[in-house]
């Protein structure tokens, strides 16, 4: 799915790439997601490939939110796919 934000369209893959390469904090957030999803790839691109192929966008967004990774692009993406997110997740995000 593509998210339309202030900077244009963003794919979930691009959001994960931006997170992984966004300094220490972004990389830490990405590795928290990677560990939580049990994706043991050391190469970031391979890890992202596995994440986006093995998990649905809803599962990925849900894990990011549950891990407390509320980056603006993650929240924007969540609002774009809110119809497919669980009700408790929507309530937590106030969507």
Helices and strands as residue ranges (DSSP letters): E 2-5, E 8-11, H 12-20, H 23-36, H 44-54, H 57-66, H 72-80, G 82-84, H 87-93
